[in-house]
Amino acid sequence: MAKLNGFKLFGENIAPGESKTIYLEIAKLHTTTKLSIPIIVERAEEPGPVILITAGIHGDEINGIDIVRQLVAQKINCPLRGTIVCIPIVNVFGFVNRSRAFPDGRDLNRVFPGSKNGSLASRFAYEIMTEILPKVDYCLDFHTGGAQRFNAPQIRIEFDNPTLYELAKLFNAPFTVHSKNLAKTFRNSCDKLGKPMLLFEGGKSDDINKEISRQAIEGIKRVLNHLGVLCARVKANPPSQHTVFVSETQWIRAKVSGLFHNEIEIGQRVKKGTVLANITDPYGSISKKIKAPVEGYVININHSPIVYQGDAIYHLATHWQA
């Protein structure tokens, strides 16, 4: 837990009860223009846990960025006790270019824990690991689906971590999906440092979806309330239904190329044999039905109007527990 005094980030002290935005400059654009990454810090008078809330590790995942923006705009990030650190856009370089990657072409979420003398993405990962993570107690990281693939609101954790399992129940996204902790990711680095992280996935890249944001905000408030951090004026609403814990999933891929006509809703439970979509040619002579191979919940839908043979078009939760 953070002490009452002595909280410092990137050489700047943040006193109890103080609000401060730190502008972190890692590098300049090729035009020599400075590009800073705002880090928004809110401290309460009373000591308590330090919560790190991040989005935009992939610069085109705008829905996650908007979720953290709403936290700040609604002052949900002003804690009753402890400290909340918000980084709405981790990859500002990618956000400016509406790109998933850093300017060096690297995926920031595949270079952790980074290196002081490595690539641009690696250097920034190193700054997060050395300057921020050692000082936090819990992390919430927000993502979306990529390449036109729309994710149902979901938390991804490893189920054998009891702390994360309980936090996921409190967050109560519609789905909580067992997901392996991949090497060199931000989540993996947090795990190695003993920092519990909830990774939220919802929506798709280059898009803002109000329902996805609402689900995420409600989940954040429930977690902050449980940790004793949520300010008194903000209400944490009880969930209307419990999260579905998904232990196994299956991808469905397009068997032919063509125009993709989806027939079902995200989050829908479908039976084996349910027609999910039709793939047609552009000329009205061919139509290929895509059927569910098993019963399950649809937790991802490809929103691209055109698909190629082998493209992932649906992600089904095939084994679950309510």
SELOKE-981109 format. One record per residue (C-alpha): residue number from 0; residue in one letter; x, y, z. Coordinates in Angstrom, 1 decimal, m for minus. Each point is the difference from the previous one (the first is absolute). Layout:
BEGIN
resi  resn  east  north  up
NUM  a  X  Y  Z
...
This chain:
BEGIN
resi  resn  east  north  up
0  m  0.0  0.0  0.0
1  a  1.1  3.6  m0.7
2  k  1.2  2.0  3.0
3  l  m1.5  3.3  0.9
4  n  3.0  1.9  m1.4
5  g  2.7  m0.7  m2.5
6  f  m1.8  m1.0  m3.1
7  k  2.1  1.0  m3.0
8  l  m0.2  m0.7  m3.7
9  f  2.7  1.0  m2.5
10  g  1.6  2.2  2.5
11  e  m3.2  1.9  0.9
12  n  m1.4  m0.1  3.5
13  i  m3.8  m0.3  0.4
14  a  m1.1  1.0  3.5
15  p  m3.0  m1.5  1.9
16  g  m3.2  1.6  m1.4
17  e  1.8  1.3  m3.1
18  s  m1.0  m0.3  m3.6
19  k  2.8  0.1  m2.6
20  t  0.4  m0.8  m3.7
21  i  3.5  m1.1  m0.9
22  y  1.0  0.4  m3.6
23  l  2.4  m2.8  m0.9
24  e  2.2  0.6  m3.1
25  i  1.7  m3.1  m1.2
26  a  1.0  1.1  m3.5
27  k  m0.8  2.6  m2.7
28  l  m1.7  m0.5  m3.4
29  h  2.2  m0.1  m3.0
30  t  m1.0  3.7  m0.5
31  t  1.7  0.8  3.4
32  t  m3.5  0.7  1.4
33  k  m0.3  m1.0  3.7
34  l  m2.6  m2.7  0.7
35  s  m0.9  m0.4  3.7
36  i  m2.0  m2.7  1.8
37  p  m2.3  1.5  2.7
38  i  0.0  m2.0  3.2
39  i  m2.9  1.1  2.3
40  v  0.6  m0.5  3.7
41  e  m2.6  0.6  2.7
42  r  0.9  m0.5  3.7
43  a  m2.3  m0.1  2.9
44  e  0.8  1.4  3.5
45  e  m0.3  m3.4  1.5
46  p  2.6  m2.8  m0.9
47  g  m1.2  m3.0  m2.0
48  p  0.8  m2.1  m3.0
49  v  1.4  1.3  m3.2
50  i  m2.1  m0.9  m3.1
51  l  1.4  0.3  m3.5
52  i  m2.6  0.3  m2.8
53  t  1.3  m0.1  m3.6
54  a  m1.3  m0.1  m3.6
55  g  1.3  0.5  m3.4
56  i  3.0  m2.4  0.1
57  h  m1.2  m0.5  m3.6
58  g  m0.5  3.4  m1.4
59  d  m3.1  m0.9  m2.1
60  e  m1.9  m1.5  2.9
61  i  m2.0  3.2  0.6
62  n  m2.9  m1.5  2.1
63  g  2.5  m0.8  2.8
64  i  1.3  3.6  m0.2
65  d  m3.5  1.4  0.3
66  i  m0.7  m2.2  3.1
67  v  2.9  1.5  1.9
68  r  m0.9  3.5  m1.3
69  q  m3.5  m0.4  1.5
70  l  1.6  m1.0  3.3
71  v  1.9  3.3  0.1
72  a  m2.9  2.1  m1.4
73  q  m2.4  m1.4  2.6
74  k  2.6  0.3  2.7
75  i  m0.3  m3.7  0.9
76  n  3.8  0.1  0.1
77  c  m0.1  2.2  3.1
78  p  0.5  m2.5  2.8
79  l  m1.5  m0.1  3.5
80  r  3.4  m1.3  1.1
81  g  3.2  m1.1  m1.7
82  t  1.1  1.0  m3.5
83  i  m1.4  m0.5  m3.5
84  v  2.4  0.4  m2.9
85  c  m1.7  0.2  m3.5
86  i  1.8  m0.2  m3.3
87  p  m2.8  0.3  m2.6
88  i  2.4  m0.4  m3.0
89  v  3.1  m2.1  0.7
90  n  1.0  m0.1  m3.7
91  v  m0.5  3.7  m1.0
92  f  2.1  m0.6  m3.1
93  g  m2.4  m2.7  m1.3
94  f  m3.0  2.1  1.0
95  v  1.2  3.0  m2.1
96  n  0.4  m2.3  m3.0
97  r  m3.1  m2.1  0.8
98  s  2.3  m3.0  0.0
99  r  0.3  m3.0  2.3
100  a  3.8  0.1  0.1
101  f  2.7  2.4  1.0
102  p  1.8  2.0  m2.7
103  d  2.8  m2.6  0.0
104  g  m2.6  m2.6  m1.1
105  r  0.0  m1.9  3.3
106  d  m3.0  m1.0  2.1
107  l  0.5  1.6  3.4
108  n  m1.8  m2.9  1.6
109  r  2.6  m2.5  m1.2
110  v  3.2  1.7  1.2
111  f  m0.4  0.1  3.8
112  p  1.9  0.3  2.3
113  g  1.8  2.1  m2.6
114  s  3.6  1.3  m0.1
115  k  1.6  3.3  0.9
116  n  2.0  m0.1  m3.3
117  g  m2.4  m1.9  m2.2
118  s  m2.5  1.0  m2.7
119  l  m2.4  3.0  0.6
120  a  m2.8  m2.4  1.1
121  s  2.4  m1.9  2.2
122  r  1.3  3.2  1.7
123  f  m3.5  1.1  0.9
124  a  m0.9  m3.4  1.4
125  y  3.2  0.3  2.1
126  e  m1.2  3.3  1.4
127  i  m3.3  m1.4  1.0
128  m  1.6  m3.0  1.6
129  t  2.7  1.9  2.0
130  e  m1.8  3.3  0.8
131  i  m3.7  m0.9  0.4
132  l  m0.7  m3.7  0.7
133  p  2.2  m0.3  3.1
134  k  m2.1  2.7  1.7
135  v  m3.5  m1.4  m0.8
136  d  m2.1  m2.8  1.7
137  y  m2.6  m0.8  m2.6
138  c  m0.3  0.5  m3.8
139  l  m3.0  0.4  m2.4
140  d  0.9  m0.1  m3.7
141  f  m2.6  0.7  m2.8
142  h  0.1  m1.4  m3.5
143  t  m2.3  m0.7  m3.0
144  g  m0.1  m2.6  m2.7
145  g  2.2  0.7  m3.0
146  a  m0.4  m0.2  m3.8
147  q  m3.8  0.6  0.1
148  r  m0.6  m2.8  2.5
149  f  m2.5  1.1  2.7
150  n  0.5  m1.5  3.4
151  a  m2.9  m0.4  2.5
152  p  0.9  1.8  3.3
153  q  2.3  m2.5  1.8
154  i  2.8  m0.2  2.6
155  r  2.9  m2.3  m0.8
156  i  1.9  m1.7  2.8
157  e  1.6  m3.3  0.9
158  f  m2.6  m1.8  2.2
159  d  2.6  m1.5  2.3
160  n  0.8  3.5  1.5
161  p  m2.5  0.3  2.9
162  t  0.5  3.8  0.4
163  l  m0.8  0.6  m3.7
164  y  m2.9  m2.4  0.1
165  e  m1.6  1.9  2.8
166  l  0.7  3.4  m1.6
167  a  m1.5  m1.3  m3.3
168  k  m3.2  m1.0  1.9
169  l  m0.2  3.5  1.5
170  f  0.6  1.7  m3.4
171  n  m2.7  m2.3  m1.4
172  a  0.4  0.5  m3.7
173  p  m2.5  m2.1  m2.0
174  f  2.8  m2.5  m0.6
175  t  3.2  m0.9  1.9
176  v  2.3  m2.0  m2.3
177  h  2.8  m2.3  1.0
178  s  3.0  1.4  m2.0
179  k  3.6  m1.2  0.1
180  n  2.5  2.6  1.2
181  l  2.1  0.6  m3.1
182  a  3.7  0.7  0.4
183  k  1.2  3.7  m0.6
184  t  m3.5  1.4  0.6
185  f  m0.8  2.8  2.5
186  r  m2.2  m2.5  1.8
187  n  2.8  m2.5  0.3
188  s  2.4  2.6  1.4
189  c  m2.6  1.0  2.6
190  d  m0.4  m3.6  1.0
191  k  3.7  m0.5  0.4
192  l  0.1  3.1  2.3
193  g  m3.0  m1.3  2.0
194  k  m2.2  2.8  m1.2
195  p  m3.6  m1.3  m0.6
196  m  m1.3  1.1  m3.4
197  l  m3.4  m0.2  m1.4
198  l  0.1  0.2  m3.8
199  f  m3.2  1.2  m1.6
200  e  m0.9  m0.6  m3.6
201  g  m3.1  1.5  m1.7
202  g  m1.0  1.4  m3.3
203  k  2.3  0.4  m3.0
204  s  2.8  2.2  m1.2
205  d  m0.7  3.5  m1.5
206  d  m3.4  0.1  1.7
207  i  m1.8  1.3  3.1
208  n  m2.9  m2.1  1.3
209  k  m2.1  1.5  2.8
210  e  m1.2  m3.3  1.4
211  i  3.6  m1.4  0.2
212  s  1.1  3.2  1.8
213  r  m3.0  m0.3  2.4
214  q  0.8  m3.6  0.9
215  a  3.6  0.9  0.6
216  i  m0.7  3.1  2.2
217  e  m2.4  m1.9  2.1
218  g  2.5  m2.8  0.5
219  i  2.8  2.5  1.0
220  k  m2.3  1.6  2.6
221  r  m0.7  m3.4  1.6
222  v  3.7  m0.8  0.2
223  l  0.9  3.4  1.4
224  n  m2.8  m0.3  2.5
225  h  1.3  m3.4  1.1
226  l  3.5  1.4  0.5
227  g  m1.4  2.9  2.1
228  v  1.2  2.5  m2.6
229  l  m3.3  1.2  m1.6
230  c  m1.0  3.5  1.1
231  a  m3.2  0.3  2.0
232  r  m1.9  2.0  m2.6
233  v  0.4  m2.8  m2.6
234  k  m2.4  m2.9  0.2
235  a  1.1  m3.6  m0.9
236  n  m3.0  m1.6  m1.5
237  p  m0.6  m3.7  0.8
238  p  0.1  m2.2  m3.1
239  s  m3.3  m1.1  m1.6
240  q  1.4  m3.5  m0.7
241  h  3.2  m1.9  0.8
242  t  3.0  m0.3  m2.3
243  v  0.3  m3.2  m2.1
244  f  3.4  m1.7  0.7
245  v  1.2  m1.4  m3.3
246  s  2.7  m2.7  0.2
247  e  0.2  m1.1  m3.7
248  t  m0.7  1.8  m3.3
249  q  0.0  m0.8  m3.7
250  w  0.6  2.2  m3.0
251  i  m2.2  m0.5  m3.1
252  r  1.7  0.9  m3.3
253  a  m1.4  0.8  m3.4
254  k  0.0  m3.0  m2.3
255  v  m0.4  2.2  m3.1
256  s  0.8  3.6  m1.0
257  g  m2.8  2.5  m0.7
258  l  m2.4  2.5  1.5
259  f  m0.6  m0.7  3.7
260  h  m3.6  0.3  1.2
261  n  m0.2  m0.5  3.8
262  e  m3.3  m1.3  1.4
263  i  0.5  0.0  3.8
264  e  0.7  2.4  2.9
265  i  3.2  0.3  2.1
266  g  m0.3  m1.9  3.3
267  q  m2.8  m2.2  m1.4
268  r  m0.3  m3.6  1.1
269  v  m0.4  m2.2  m3.0
270  k  m0.7  m3.7  m0.5
271  k  1.9  m2.4  m2.1
272  g  m1.1  0.4  m3.6
273  t  m1.2  3.6  0.4
274  v  0.6  2.0  m3.1
275  l  2.4  2.7  0.9
276  a  0.6  1.7  m3.3
277  n  m0.1  m0.3  m3.8
278  i  3.0  0.6  m2.2
279  t  m1.0  0.9  m3.6
280  d  1.8  0.9  m3.2
281  p  m0.7  3.6  m1.3
282  y  m2.0  m1.3  m3.0
283  g  m3.0  m1.7  1.7
284  s  0.8  m3.6  m1.0
285  i  1.7  m1.4  3.1
286  s  m1.0  0.0  3.6
287  k  1.8  m2.1  2.7
288  k  m1.6  m0.4  3.4
289  i  2.3  0.1  3.1
290  k  m1.4  m2.2  2.8
291  a  1.0  m0.3  3.6
292  p  2.0  m3.2  0.4
293  v  m0.8  m0.2  3.7
294  e  m2.2  1.7  2.6
295  g  1.5  3.1  1.5
296  y  0.1  3.8  0.6
297  v  1.1  2.3  m2.8
298  i  2.8  2.1  1.5
299  n  1.4  1.4  m3.2
300  i  m1.4  0.9  m3.4
301  n  2.0  1.1  m3.1
302  h  m1.6  3.3  m1.1
303  s  1.8  0.1  m3.4
304  p  m2.5  m0.1  m2.9
305  i  2.5  m2.0  m2.1
306  v  1.8  m3.1  1.3
307  y  2.5  m2.4  m1.5
308  q  0.2  m3.7  0.4
309  g  1.7  m0.8  3.3
310  d  m0.9  3.3  1.6
311  a  m1.2  m0.2  3.7
312  i  m3.7  1.1  m0.1
313  y  m1.3  m1.2  3.4
314  h  1.4  m0.9  3.4
315  l  m2.2  m2.3  2.0
316  a  0.1  m0.7  3.8
317  t  m0.4  m3.8  0.0
318  h  0.5  m0.9  3.6
319  w  m1.3  2.3  2.8
320  q  m1.3  0.4  3.5
321  a  m2.6  2.6  1.0
